[in-house]
Amino acid sequence: MKARIAVVVLLAAATFAQAADKTTITHEDLWLMPRVGAPVTSPDGKFAAFNVTEPSYKKDESRTHLWLVATDGGTPARRLTASKTAESGIAWSADSRRLAFAAKRGDDKVAQIWILDLAQGGEAIRATSLSTGAAEPEFSPDGKRLLFTSHVYPGAKDDKDNERIAKEHEERKYKAHVYTGFPIRNFDKWIEDKRPHVFVQTIGANDARDLIAGSALAQLPGYSAPDENAGSTWAPDGRSIVFVASRNRNRAAWQFTNADLFRVSVDGGEPKRLTGNDSLDAGDSYGKPRFSADGRTLYAAVTPQTGAIYNASRLAAIDWPSGKPRARVELPGKLSVASFAPAPDSRTVFITAESEGQEKLYRATNGDNEAKLVGAPAHGTWAHLSGGVKSPMLVAQYESATEPPEIVRLDASGKMQKLTNFSGERAARLDLAPVEHFAFTNARGQRIDSMLVKPPHFDPARKYPLLVVMHGGPFSQWRDQWVLRWNYHLLAAPGYIVLLTNYVGSTGYGEAFSQAIQGDPLKGPGDDINAAADEAIKKYSFIDASRQCAAGASYGGHLSNWMQATTTRYRCLVSHAGLVNLEAQWGTSDTIYGREVGNGGPVWEQGAIWREQNPIRYAAKFKTPALVSVGERDFRVPINNALEYWSALQRQRVESKLIVFPDENHWVLNAEDSKFWYSEVQAWFARYLKDEKSQP
């Protein structure tokens, strides 16, 4: 018995020594990890191409290159490109011998399409030379032509016309943005005159053809191709193109907008609408078109239009070439389609969807109205699903809160094999505890899930402060994944327990759960977050209930400001890109109509939500010290909200600090800005989460 105890003690000592050898994560560890992008599988299923970014604190030294890995796992990944500029929009030829991508190289002012012949080797060859650039390439079925998109000026007849209009703009003696309709901005960019058009060009020839130039569709005031639903693909016979377009974007100020699928001949002409109806009122929204291996089914993601501010995406199956709708596949609990890959048997399609803090794998076959769960990784998420036309194997991006993204292979049962290992060894040297899940039922009878992250060198006998971190969206979720801008472990590193709650409105728990935030934008989520903190304190004896702070960005910043208005439980708050005034946010953001619907009507009607869930109206109660940060180029939550919050804090003589990043948008993306932001946030927490005896 004594020997057995001795063995246990020795094992425990060895485990402790092993943990002690691991180091605490720093910003350098986080920021300088290689960043592996989404995979694109070759049609024969033998290879996957993907991007890897090698970041640097010096902007000019950061590099993104194209890589290739064999899907049988027999050989390590190899780099294909060495250019200083990044490649995007990776596409394979049908024979799996060539890759096309968009990149700016040499003296390029805009990105062009380049082709890399893997069979012959050598450097990539430029395929396009449009003055307006080219993106999103796709080889024709016979490999002789390229499909791509380019943003052109309305009314331009050809590329020379585009050059002429661009020159006229450059020679203007004034600078002004002029609009007669909405929207006018998107995140950090003013929306320009140019609109996306689909082009086809013979490889090796300079015969790029704008397929929708002069069409009635392209001349509609509301014509566009929403980024979130963009996509185009060759029809199986190579004689036409299926693409995504919106006809009513100019109505975004007073109604929801949508995108439909269209078909146009490779010779050009008037596109035929495949989905929706003649009305410009918002209908269901389609995107990501892709054909089955036998060419008899066109798949697309479809988001129903119900008048709610959130609707989960389904998978539409459309008969081809008739274009008649066949079926809509839903996910269990009406989860939302994230990515999908048709199988080579032309009967099966695999789907990934967010679910309870993960992204899981599902499968549907012809005739199914609901996909079935295949499986999920033990920890983390599978995302960006890709499959070959001739191989039943799938490739995806895998990551968890303790493992940066890598490329993996999945079989039809969900068994995973890692194909790359860019960051595994570096991450293994860090003391990164796996996330711990727990749940409770809120006062409204809804199940609320949370994740808990422990600090490095965790000692269960100690008492740790609680850091409540609130996700943005609201239609997103905290997931078991590697996060760059709000990394769980970097926030926990000084010695905090980090609490991540998927409040009502979060995705991954069914459509109804997400929709329940409508008409209750801040109070319901705020109550869930506070209740989750109470539950964590009851459940985990190592949490010091007397030391709590809360932080969030974007919608999480809104919630941080709501906490300022409604509770004094937190010793300090951090708010990045958070609204403090619902009315000001409605009038200045780049999106407005969804906010109106979510708040029960136009702002001028002054319904209950505009008055009762508007943090600025509670400014007399502001007491909690707050760190406020914002990007000056943020058009989603414009700087006026941060300044208004700051003014109220200063007027109320609340301890506060304001950080304005002049070169940042909605996120803090610059390396040195990110490093500075994290240091300021950690210093703010350290000031207020000290042990009670040393608290000022």
C-alpha positions as CSV (number, residue, x, y, z in Angstrom):
1,M,0.0,0.0,0.0
2,K,2.9,2.4,0.9
3,A,4.6,1.6,-2.4
4,R,1.4,2.4,-4.3
5,I,1.1,5.7,-2.5
6,A,4.7,6.4,-3.2
7,V,4.1,5.8,-6.9
8,V,1.1,8.1,-6.9
9,V,3.2,10.8,-5.2
10,L,6.0,10.4,-7.7
11,L,3.5,10.6,-10.6
12,A,1.9,13.7,-9.2
13,A,5.4,15.2,-8.6
14,A,6.3,14.4,-12.2
15,T,3.1,15.9,-13.5
16,F,3.7,19.1,-11.5
17,A,7.3,19.3,-12.7
18,Q,6.1,18.9,-16.3
19,A,3.5,21.6,-15.8
20,A,6.1,23.9,-14.2
21,D,8.3,23.5,-17.2
22,K,5.6,25.1,-19.4
23,T,5.6,28.9,-19.8
24,T,3.0,31.5,-19.6
25,I,1.7,32.8,-23.0
26,T,2.8,36.2,-24.1
27,H,1.7,38.5,-26.9
28,E,4.7,37.4,-28.9
29,D,3.6,33.8,-28.6
30,L,0.1,34.6,-29.7
31,W,0.9,37.1,-32.5
32,L,3.9,35.4,-34.1
33,M,2.3,31.9,-34.4
34,P,1.9,30.9,-38.0
35,R,-1.7,31.4,-39.2
36,V,-3.0,28.6,-41.3
37,G,-5.9,29.4,-43.7
38,A,-8.8,27.5,-45.1
39,P,-7.9,24.4,-47.3
40,V,-9.0,23.9,-50.9
41,T,-9.0,20.2,-51.9
42,S,-7.9,19.1,-55.4
43,P,-10.6,17.4,-57.5
44,D,-8.8,14.1,-57.3
45,G,-8.6,14.4,-53.5
46,K,-4.9,13.9,-53.3
47,F,-3.8,17.4,-52.2
48,A,-5.0,20.4,-50.3
49,A,-3.8,24.0,-51.0
50,F,-3.9,26.7,-48.4
51,N,-2.3,29.9,-47.2
52,V,0.0,30.3,-44.3
53,T,0.8,33.7,-42.9
54,E,4.1,34.2,-41.1
55,P,3.3,37.4,-39.1
56,S,5.8,39.9,-37.8
57,Y,5.7,43.0,-35.6
58,K,7.2,44.8,-38.6
59,K,4.4,45.2,-41.2
60,D,6.7,45.0,-44.2
61,E,8.2,41.7,-42.9
62,S,4.9,39.8,-42.6
63,R,4.5,37.2,-45.3
64,T,1.7,35.0,-46.6
65,H,2.5,32.1,-48.9
66,L,0.7,29.3,-50.7
67,W,1.3,25.8,-49.4
68,L,0.4,22.3,-50.5
69,V,-0.1,19.1,-48.4
70,A,-0.8,15.5,-49.5
71,T,-4.1,14.4,-48.0
72,D,-2.8,10.9,-47.3
73,G,-0.5,12.4,-44.6
74,G,2.5,10.6,-46.1
75,T,4.6,13.7,-46.7
76,P,4.9,17.1,-44.9
77,A,3.4,20.2,-46.3
78,R,5.6,22.2,-48.8
79,R,5.6,25.9,-49.7
80,L,4.6,26.7,-53.3
81,T,5.2,30.5,-53.5
82,A,7.8,33.0,-52.3
83,S,6.3,36.3,-53.3
84,K,6.1,39.1,-50.8
85,T,2.4,39.5,-51.5
86,A,-0.4,37.2,-50.4
87,E,-2.4,34.9,-52.6
88,S,-6.2,34.6,-52.3
89,G,-9.1,32.8,-53.9
90,I,-7.4,29.5,-54.5
91,A,-8.9,27.3,-57.2
92,W,-7.9,24.0,-58.8
93,S,-8.2,22.9,-62.4
94,A,-10.4,19.8,-63.0
95,D,-7.3,17.6,-63.7
96,S,-5.7,18.7,-60.4
97,R,-2.6,19.8,-62.2
98,R,-2.9,23.7,-61.9
99,L,-3.8,26.2,-59.3
100,A,-5.2,29.7,-59.9
101,F,-5.2,32.5,-57.4
102,A,-5.4,36.3,-57.1
103,A,-2.4,38.3,-56.1
104,K,-0.6,41.6,-56.6
105,R,2.9,41.0,-58.0
106,G,5.6,43.2,-59.4
107,D,4.2,46.5,-60.5
108,D,0.5,45.5,-60.1
109,K,-1.7,48.2,-58.7
110,V,-4.5,45.8,-58.3
111,A,-4.7,42.0,-57.9
112,Q,-4.7,39.8,-61.0
113,I,-5.3,36.1,-61.6
114,W,-2.1,34.0,-61.7
115,I,-1.8,30.3,-62.7
116,L,0.7,27.9,-61.2
117,D,1.3,24.6,-63.1
118,L,2.2,22.0,-60.5
119,A,3.1,19.4,-63.1
120,Q,5.6,21.6,-64.9
121,G,6.9,23.5,-61.9
122,G,8.4,26.9,-62.1
123,E,6.8,30.3,-61.3
124,A,3.2,31.3,-61.6
125,I,2.1,33.0,-64.8
126,R,-0.1,36.0,-65.0
127,A,-3.5,35.2,-66.6
128,T,-5.4,38.5,-66.5
129,S,-4.5,42.2,-66.9
130,L,-7.6,44.2,-66.3
131,S,-7.2,47.7,-65.0
132,T,-9.9,47.0,-62.4
133,G,-8.2,43.8,-61.2
134,A,-9.5,40.2,-60.8
135,A,-10.5,37.9,-58.0
136,E,-12.3,34.6,-57.2
137,P,-11.0,32.6,-60.1
138,E,-12.4,29.2,-61.2
139,F,-11.3,27.0,-64.1
140,S,-13.8,25.9,-66.7
141,P,-14.6,22.2,-66.7
142,D,-12.3,21.7,-69.8
143,G,-9.6,23.8,-68.2
144,K,-9.3,26.2,-71.1
145,R,-11.0,29.3,-69.6
146,L,-11.2,31.2,-66.3
147,L,-14.2,32.6,-64.5
148,F,-13.5,35.5,-62.2
149,T,-15.0,38.7,-60.8
150,S,-13.9,42.3,-61.2
151,H,-15.3,45.5,-59.8
152,V,-16.1,47.8,-62.7
153,Y,-17.6,51.3,-63.1
154,P,-21.3,51.4,-63.9
155,G,-21.9,52.0,-67.6
156,A,-18.3,51.1,-68.6
157,K,-18.3,49.3,-72.0
158,D,-14.9,47.7,-71.7
159,D,-11.6,47.9,-69.8
160,K,-10.5,51.0,-71.7
161,D,-13.7,52.7,-70.6
162,N,-12.9,51.7,-67.0
163,E,-9.4,53.1,-67.4
164,R,-10.8,56.4,-68.7
165,I,-13.3,56.7,-65.8
166,A,-10.6,55.9,-63.2
167,K,-8.3,58.5,-64.7
168,E,-11.1,61.1,-64.6
169,H,-11.5,60.3,-60.9
170,E,-7.8,60.6,-60.2
171,E,-7.6,64.0,-62.0
172,R,-10.5,65.6,-60.0
173,K,-9.4,68.7,-58.1
174,Y,-11.7,67.8,-55.2
175,K,-12.3,64.9,-53.0
176,A,-15.8,64.0,-52.0
177,H,-18.0,61.0,-51.4
178,V,-21.4,61.6,-53.0
179,Y,-24.5,59.3,-52.5
180,T,-28.2,59.3,-53.3
181,G,-29.0,56.0,-51.5
182,F,-28.0,53.7,-48.7
183,P,-25.7,52.0,-47.7
184,I,-22.7,54.3,-48.0
185,R,-20.1,52.5,-45.8
186,N,-19.0,49.0,-44.8
187,F,-16.9,48.5,-41.6
188,D,-14.0,50.7,-42.6
189,K,-14.5,51.6,-46.3
190,W,-16.7,54.1,-48.1
191,I,-18.7,52.2,-50.7
192,E,-17.4,53.2,-54.2
193,D,-19.2,53.5,-57.5
194,K,-17.8,50.2,-58.8
195,R,-19.9,47.1,-58.8
196,P,-18.9,43.4,-59.1
197,H,-19.3,41.8,-62.5
198,V,-18.5,38.2,-63.7
199,F,-15.9,37.7,-66.4
200,V,-14.7,34.8,-68.5
201,Q,-11.4,34.7,-70.3
202,T,-9.5,32.1,-72.4
203,I,-6.3,31.1,-70.7
204,G,-3.4,32.5,-72.7
205,A,-5.5,35.1,-74.5
206,N,-6.4,38.7,-73.7
207,D,-10.1,38.2,-74.4
208,A,-11.7,38.9,-71.0
209,R,-15.5,39.2,-71.5
210,D,-17.8,41.0,-69.0
211,L,-20.8,38.7,-69.1
212,I,-23.3,41.1,-67.6
213,A,-22.2,44.5,-69.0
214,G,-25.2,46.4,-70.4
215,S,-27.7,44.0,-68.8
216,A,-30.8,45.2,-67.1
217,L,-29.6,43.5,-63.9
218,A,-26.3,45.4,-63.8
219,Q,-28.1,48.7,-64.3
220,L,-30.5,48.3,-61.4
221,P,-29.8,50.9,-58.6
222,G,-29.7,48.1,-56.1
223,Y,-27.4,45.7,-58.0
224,S,-24.5,44.3,-56.0
225,A,-23.0,41.1,-54.8
226,P,-23.0,41.0,-51.0
227,D,-19.7,39.9,-49.6
228,E,-21.2,37.5,-47.2
229,N,-23.1,35.7,-50.0
230,A,-20.6,36.2,-52.9
231,G,-19.8,33.3,-55.2
232,S,-19.9,32.1,-58.8
233,T,-19.3,28.8,-60.5
234,W,-19.3,27.2,-63.9
235,A,-22.3,25.1,-64.9
236,P,-21.3,21.5,-65.5
237,D,-21.5,21.8,-69.4
238,G,-19.2,24.9,-69.4
239,R,-21.7,26.9,-71.3
240,S,-23.0,29.1,-68.6
241,I,-22.2,30.6,-65.2
242,V,-24.2,30.6,-61.9
243,F,-23.5,33.6,-59.8
244,V,-24.9,35.5,-56.8
245,A,-26.3,39.0,-57.0
246,S,-28.5,41.4,-55.0
247,R,-31.1,43.6,-56.7
248,N,-32.2,45.6,-53.7
249,R,-29.1,46.7,-51.8
250,N,-30.2,50.4,-52.2
251,R,-33.2,49.6,-50.0
252,A,-31.1,48.7,-47.0
253,A,-32.3,51.8,-45.1
254,W,-35.9,50.6,-44.9
255,Q,-36.0,46.9,-45.5
256,F,-33.9,43.7,-45.3
257,T,-32.0,43.0,-48.5
258,N,-31.2,39.6,-50.1
259,A,-29.2,37.9,-52.8
260,D,-30.4,35.5,-55.5
261,L,-28.8,33.0,-57.8
262,F,-28.6,33.9,-61.5
263,R,-27.5,32.1,-64.6
264,V,-25.8,33.8,-67.6
265,S,-24.4,32.4,-70.8
266,V,-20.6,32.5,-71.4
267,D,-21.4,34.6,-74.4
268,G,-23.0,37.2,-72.1
269,G,-26.5,38.6,-72.3
270,E,-29.3,39.1,-69.8
271,P,-28.9,36.8,-66.8
272,K,-31.8,34.6,-65.8
273,R,-32.8,34.6,-62.2
274,L,-33.0,31.1,-60.7
275,T,-34.4,31.9,-57.2
276,G,-36.8,34.5,-55.7
277,N,-39.4,36.4,-57.5
278,D,-39.9,39.6,-59.5
279,S,-40.4,41.8,-56.5
280,L,-37.6,43.8,-55.1
281,D,-38.9,43.2,-51.6
282,A,-36.6,41.1,-49.5
283,G,-36.9,37.4,-50.1
284,D,-34.7,34.4,-49.1
285,S,-31.0,35.0,-49.5
286,Y,-28.8,32.6,-51.4
287,G,-25.0,32.2,-51.6
288,K,-22.0,29.8,-52.1
289,P,-23.3,27.9,-55.2
290,R,-21.7,24.6,-55.8
291,F,-22.5,21.6,-58.1
292,S,-22.6,17.9,-57.2
293,A,-20.1,15.6,-58.9
294,D,-22.5,14.4,-61.5
295,G,-23.7,18.0,-62.3
296,R,-27.4,17.2,-61.6
297,T,-27.7,19.1,-58.3
298,L,-26.9,22.7,-57.6
299,Y,-26.3,23.3,-53.9
300,A,-26.4,26.7,-52.2
301,A,-26.7,28.1,-48.7
302,V,-30.1,29.8,-48.2
303,T,-31.2,32.1,-45.4
304,P,-35.0,32.4,-45.1
305,Q,-36.5,35.9,-44.9
306,T,-39.0,35.8,-42.0
307,G,-38.8,39.4,-40.8
308,A,-36.7,38.4,-37.8
309,I,-33.3,39.9,-37.3
310,Y,-31.7,36.5,-37.3
311,N,-32.4,33.4,-39.4
312,A,-30.3,30.2,-39.7
313,S,-28.9,29.2,-43.1
314,R,-30.2,26.0,-44.6
315,L,-28.8,24.0,-47.6
316,A,-30.8,24.3,-50.8
317,A,-30.7,21.5,-53.4
318,I,-31.8,22.6,-56.9
319,D,-32.3,20.2,-59.8
320,W,-30.0,20.9,-62.8
321,P,-30.3,21.9,-65.5
322,S,-34.0,22.7,-64.9
323,G,-33.2,25.0,-62.0
324,K,-36.2,23.8,-60.0
325,P,-36.0,23.7,-56.2
326,R,-35.8,20.1,-54.9
327,A,-35.3,20.3,-51.2
328,R,-34.1,22.3,-48.2
329,V,-31.9,20.6,-45.7
330,E,-32.1,21.8,-42.2
331,L,-29.7,21.0,-39.3
332,P,-30.9,19.6,-36.0
333,G,-32.4,22.3,-33.8
334,K,-32.3,24.7,-36.8
335,L,-28.6,25.3,-36.5
336,S,-27.0,27.4,-39.3
337,V,-24.9,26.0,-42.2
338,A,-21.3,27.2,-41.9
339,S,-19.6,25.3,-44.8
340,F,-20.5,22.3,-46.9
341,A,-18.9,19.8,-49.4
342,P,-20.8,17.6,-51.8
343,A,-19.5,14.0,-51.8
344,P,-18.3,12.2,-55.0
345,D,-21.4,9.8,-54.9
346,S,-23.6,12.8,-55.9
347,R,-26.1,11.7,-53.2
348,T,-24.4,12.9,-50.0
349,V,-23.4,16.3,-48.8
350,F,-21.3,17.0,-45.7
351,I,-22.0,20.2,-43.6
352,T,-20.4,21.9,-40.7
353,A,-22.3,24.0,-38.2
354,E,-21.7,25.8,-35.0
355,S,-23.1,23.8,-32.0
356,E,-22.6,24.4,-28.3
357,G,-19.2,26.0,-28.5
358,Q,-17.9,23.9,-31.3
359,E,-18.3,23.5,-35.1
360,K,-19.4,19.9,-35.8
361,L,-19.8,17.7,-38.9
362,Y,-23.2,16.7,-40.3
363,R,-24.3,14.6,-43.3
364,A,-27.4,14.6,-45.5
365,T,-28.4,12.4,-48.4
366,N,-30.9,12.9,-51.1
367,G,-34.4,12.9,-49.7
368,D,-33.3,14.0,-46.2
369,N,-35.0,17.1,-44.8
370,E,-32.6,17.2,-41.8
371,A,-28.9,16.5,-41.7
372,K,-27.6,14.0,-39.2
373,L,-24.7,14.5,-36.8
374,V,-21.6,12.7,-37.9
375,G,-19.3,13.8,-35.1
376,A,-17.1,16.5,-33.5
377,P,-13.6,16.7,-32.3
378,A,-13.0,15.9,-28.6
379,H,-12.0,19.5,-28.3
380,G,-12.2,22.4,-30.7
381,T,-13.8,22.9,-34.1
382,W,-13.8,21.7,-37.7
383,A,-14.4,24.5,-40.2
384,H,-13.9,25.5,-43.8
385,L,-14.9,22.0,-45.1
386,S,-13.5,21.0,-48.5
387,G,-13.8,17.8,-50.5
388,G,-12.5,16.3,-53.7
389,V,-14.8,15.4,-56.6
390,K,-13.3,11.9,-56.9
391,S,-12.4,11.1,-53.3
392,P,-14.8,10.4,-50.3
393,M,-12.3,12.0,-47.9
394,L,-12.8,15.5,-46.5
395,V,-10.3,18.2,-45.5
396,A,-11.0,20.9,-43.0
397,Q,-9.3,23.4,-40.7
398,Y,-9.0,22.3,-37.1
399,E,-8.3,24.4,-34.0
400,S,-9.1,24.6,-30.3
401,A,-8.4,27.0,-27.5
402,T,-5.1,25.3,-26.9
403,E,-4.2,24.5,-30.5
404,P,-3.7,27.1,-33.3
405,P,-5.4,26.2,-36.6
406,E,-4.0,23.3,-38.7
407,I,-5.2,21.3,-41.7
408,V,-6.8,17.9,-41.0
409,R,-8.3,15.1,-43.0
410,L,-11.7,13.7,-42.0
411,D,-13.2,10.4,-43.1
412,A,-17.0,9.9,-43.5
413,S,-17.3,8.9,-39.8
414,G,-15.6,12.0,-38.6
415,K,-12.3,10.4,-37.7
416,M,-9.5,13.0,-37.8
417,Q,-5.9,12.9,-39.0
418,K,-3.7,16.0,-38.7
419,L,-1.9,16.8,-42.0
420,T,0.1,19.9,-40.8
421,N,1.9,20.9,-37.7
422,F,2.9,24.5,-38.1
423,S,2.3,25.6,-34.5
424,G,1.8,22.4,-32.4
425,E,5.3,22.3,-30.9
426,R,5.3,26.0,-29.9
427,A,1.8,25.7,-28.4
428,A,2.8,22.6,-26.5
429,R,5.5,24.6,-24.6
430,L,2.8,26.9,-23.2
431,D,0.7,26.3,-20.1
432,L,-2.7,26.3,-21.8
433,A,-5.5,24.6,-19.9
434,P,-8.3,23.2,-22.0
435,V,-11.6,25.0,-21.7
436,E,-14.1,23.7,-19.2
437,H,-17.8,23.7,-20.0
438,F,-20.7,24.2,-17.6
439,A,-24.4,25.1,-18.0
440,F,-27.4,26.3,-16.1
441,T,-31.0,27.2,-16.7
442,N,-31.8,30.9,-16.7
443,A,-34.9,32.6,-15.2
444,R,-36.6,32.3,-18.6
445,G,-36.1,28.6,-18.7
446,Q,-33.3,28.7,-21.3
447,R,-30.2,26.6,-21.1
448,I,-27.1,28.9,-20.9
449,D,-23.7,27.4,-21.7
450,S,-20.4,28.9,-20.6
451,M,-16.7,28.0,-20.9
452,L,-14.2,28.5,-18.1
453,V,-10.5,29.1,-18.7
454,K,-7.9,28.7,-16.0
455,P,-4.7,30.6,-15.7
456,P,-1.2,29.1,-16.2
457,H,0.2,27.1,-13.2
458,F,-3.2,26.8,-11.8
459,D,-3.5,25.9,-8.1
460,P,-7.0,24.8,-7.0
461,A,-6.2,25.8,-3.4
462,R,-5.7,29.5,-4.4
463,K,-8.4,32.1,-4.9
464,Y,-8.5,33.8,-8.3
465,P,-10.2,36.9,-9.6
466,L,-13.0,36.4,-12.2
467,L,-12.7,38.1,-15.6
468,V,-16.0,38.0,-17.5
469,V,-15.5,38.4,-21.2
470,M,-18.5,39.0,-23.5
471,H,-18.5,38.1,-27.1
472,G,-19.6,40.3,-30.0
473,G,-22.2,39.7,-32.7
474,P,-24.6,39.2,-31.0
475,F,-25.1,36.4,-33.6
476,S,-21.9,34.5,-32.8
477,Q,-20.7,32.3,-30.0
478,W,-17.7,31.7,-27.8
479,R,-16.1,28.6,-29.3
480,D,-13.4,26.2,-28.2
481,Q,-10.9,27.8,-30.7
482,W,-7.7,29.8,-31.0
483,V,-8.6,33.4,-30.8
484,L,-6.3,36.2,-31.9
485,R,-7.9,39.4,-30.8
486,W,-9.4,38.2,-27.4
487,N,-7.2,35.2,-26.7
488,Y,-8.6,33.4,-23.7
489,H,-5.3,32.3,-22.3
490,L,-3.5,35.6,-22.8
491,L,-6.3,37.3,-20.9
492,A,-6.0,34.7,-18.1
493,A,-2.2,34.8,-18.1
494,P,-1.8,37.2,-15.1
495,G,-3.7,34.9,-12.9
496,Y,-7.4,35.3,-13.7
497,I,-10.3,32.8,-14.2
498,V,-11.8,33.8,-17.6
499,L,-15.6,33.2,-18.0
500,L,-17.0,33.0,-21.5
501,T,-20.8,32.9,-21.6
502,N,-23.0,32.2,-24.7
503,Y,-25.9,34.4,-23.7
504,V,-29.3,34.4,-25.3
505,G,-28.9,35.6,-28.9
506,S,-25.8,33.5,-29.4
507,T,-25.6,31.1,-32.3
508,G,-25.0,27.4,-32.0
509,Y,-28.1,26.7,-29.9
510,G,-30.8,26.7,-32.5
511,E,-32.6,29.5,-34.4
512,A,-35.2,30.2,-31.7
513,F,-32.4,30.8,-29.1
514,S,-30.7,33.4,-31.4
515,Q,-34.0,35.1,-32.3
516,A,-35.0,35.5,-28.7
517,I,-32.8,38.6,-28.4
518,Q,-35.2,40.5,-30.7
519,G,-36.9,43.1,-28.6
520,D,-34.5,42.5,-25.7
521,P,-31.1,43.5,-27.0
522,L,-29.2,44.2,-23.8
523,K,-31.1,43.2,-20.6
524,G,-31.6,39.5,-21.4
525,P,-28.0,38.9,-22.5
526,G,-26.7,41.0,-19.6
527,D,-28.8,39.0,-17.1
528,D,-27.5,35.8,-18.5
529,I,-23.9,36.9,-18.2
530,N,-24.3,38.0,-14.6
531,A,-26.2,34.8,-13.7
532,A,-23.4,32.8,-15.3
533,A,-20.9,34.6,-13.1
534,D,-23.0,33.7,-10.0
535,E,-23.2,30.1,-11.2
536,A,-19.4,29.9,-11.7
537,I,-18.8,31.4,-8.2
538,K,-21.1,28.8,-6.7
539,K,-19.6,25.9,-8.7
540,Y,-15.9,26.7,-8.4
541,S,-14.4,27.3,-4.9
542,F,-11.2,28.8,-6.4
543,I,-13.1,32.0,-7.7
544,D,-12.8,35.0,-5.5
545,A,-16.3,36.6,-5.7
546,S,-15.1,39.9,-4.3
547,R,-12.8,40.5,-7.4
548,Q,-14.7,40.6,-10.7
549,C,-14.2,42.7,-13.9
550,A,-15.9,42.5,-17.2
551,A,-14.9,43.2,-20.8
552,G,-16.2,43.0,-24.3
553,A,-15.8,44.4,-27.9
554,S,-18.4,45.3,-30.5
555,Y,-21.7,43.8,-29.2
556,G,-19.7,42.7,-26.2
557,G,-18.7,46.4,-25.8
558,H,-22.4,47.3,-25.9
559,L,-22.9,44.8,-23.0
560,S,-20.0,46.2,-21.1
561,N,-21.7,49.6,-21.3
562,W,-24.9,48.0,-20.2
563,M,-23.2,46.7,-17.2
564,Q,-22.0,50.2,-16.4
565,A,-25.6,51.3,-16.5
566,T,-27.1,48.5,-14.5
567,T,-24.7,46.9,-11.9
568,T,-21.9,47.7,-9.6
569,R,-20.7,44.1,-9.2
570,Y,-17.7,44.6,-11.4
571,R,-14.6,46.4,-10.1
572,C,-13.7,47.6,-13.6
573,L,-14.9,47.4,-17.2
574,V,-13.3,47.3,-20.6
575,S,-15.3,48.5,-23.6
576,H,-13.9,48.3,-27.1
577,A,-16.0,49.5,-30.0
578,G,-19.1,49.5,-27.9
579,L,-22.2,51.6,-28.3
580,V,-23.5,53.7,-25.3
581,N,-26.3,55.3,-27.2
582,L,-28.8,53.2,-29.2
583,E,-30.1,56.2,-31.0
584,A,-26.6,57.5,-32.0
585,Q,-25.6,54.1,-33.2
586,W,-28.7,53.7,-35.3
587,G,-28.0,57.1,-37.1
588,T,-24.3,56.7,-37.7
589,S,-23.6,53.0,-38.2
590,D,-23.1,51.4,-41.6
591,T,-26.2,49.2,-41.0
592,I,-29.5,50.5,-39.6
593,Y,-32.6,48.6,-40.5
594,G,-31.9,45.5,-38.5
595,R,-31.4,47.6,-35.4
596,E,-34.8,49.2,-36.0
597,V,-36.4,45.8,-36.2
598,G,-34.6,44.5,-33.2
599,N,-35.6,47.4,-31.1
600,G,-39.3,47.3,-32.0
601,G,-39.7,50.2,-34.4
602,P,-38.1,53.4,-35.7
603,V,-36.1,55.4,-33.2
604,W,-38.5,58.4,-33.6
605,E,-41.4,56.4,-32.3
606,Q,-39.4,56.1,-29.0
607,G,-40.6,52.6,-28.1
608,A,-39.8,51.0,-24.8
609,I,-36.4,49.5,-26.0
610,W,-35.1,52.8,-27.2
611,R,-35.7,54.3,-23.8
612,E,-35.3,51.4,-21.4
613,Q,-32.3,49.6,-22.9
614,N,-30.2,52.6,-23.8
615,P,-27.1,52.8,-21.6
616,I,-26.6,56.6,-21.9
617,R,-30.0,57.2,-20.3
618,Y,-28.5,55.8,-17.1
619,A,-25.5,58.0,-17.1
620,A,-26.4,59.3,-13.6
621,K,-25.6,55.8,-12.3
622,F,-22.2,55.4,-14.0
623,K,-19.7,54.5,-11.2
624,T,-17.5,51.6,-12.4
625,P,-14.0,52.5,-13.6
626,A,-13.9,51.9,-17.4
627,L,-11.2,51.6,-20.1
628,V,-12.7,52.7,-23.4
629,S,-11.0,51.9,-26.7
630,V,-12.0,52.5,-30.3
631,G,-10.6,52.6,-33.9
632,E,-11.0,55.9,-35.6
633,R,-11.8,54.2,-38.9
634,D,-14.6,52.1,-37.4
635,F,-17.8,52.6,-39.4
636,R,-19.7,49.7,-37.7
637,V,-19.6,51.3,-34.2
638,P,-18.4,54.8,-35.1
639,I,-16.1,56.8,-32.8
640,N,-19.0,59.1,-31.7
641,N,-20.3,56.4,-29.4
642,A,-16.9,56.0,-27.6
643,L,-16.6,59.7,-27.3
644,E,-20.1,60.0,-25.9
645,Y,-19.4,57.3,-23.4
646,W,-16.1,59.0,-22.4
647,S,-17.8,62.3,-22.0
648,A,-20.4,60.8,-19.7
649,L,-17.7,59.1,-17.6
650,Q,-15.7,62.3,-17.3
651,R,-18.8,64.3,-16.5
652,Q,-19.6,61.9,-13.7
653,R,-16.0,61.9,-12.6
654,V,-15.7,58.1,-13.0
655,E,-12.2,56.8,-13.2
656,S,-11.7,56.2,-16.9
657,K,-9.2,56.0,-19.7
658,L,-9.7,56.5,-23.4
659,I,-7.6,54.9,-26.2
660,V,-8.2,56.0,-29.8
661,F,-6.4,54.1,-32.5
662,P,-6.3,56.4,-35.6
663,D,-5.3,53.7,-38.1
664,E,-7.6,50.9,-36.8
665,N,-11.1,49.9,-37.8
666,H,-13.6,47.8,-35.9
667,W,-10.8,45.5,-34.8
668,V,-7.2,46.1,-33.6
669,L,-5.3,44.5,-36.4
670,N,-1.9,46.1,-36.4
671,A,0.7,44.1,-34.5
672,E,2.1,47.0,-32.4
673,D,-1.4,48.4,-31.8
674,S,-2.5,45.0,-30.6
675,K,0.5,44.6,-28.3
676,F,-0.2,48.1,-26.8
677,W,-3.9,47.3,-26.4
678,Y,-3.3,44.1,-24.6
679,S,-0.7,45.8,-22.3
680,E,-3.2,48.6,-21.4
681,V,-6.0,46.1,-20.8
682,Q,-3.8,44.0,-18.6
683,A,-2.6,47.0,-16.6
684,W,-6.2,48.1,-16.1
685,F,-7.2,44.7,-14.8
686,A,-4.2,44.5,-12.6
687,R,-5.1,47.8,-11.0
688,Y,-8.6,46.7,-10.0
689,L,-8.2,43.0,-9.4
690,K,-5.5,43.2,-6.8
691,D,-5.9,41.3,-3.6
692,E,-8.5,42.9,-1.3
693,K,-5.8,44.0,1.2
694,S,-3.8,45.9,-1.4
695,Q,-6.9,47.4,-3.2
696,P,-6.8,51.2,-3.1
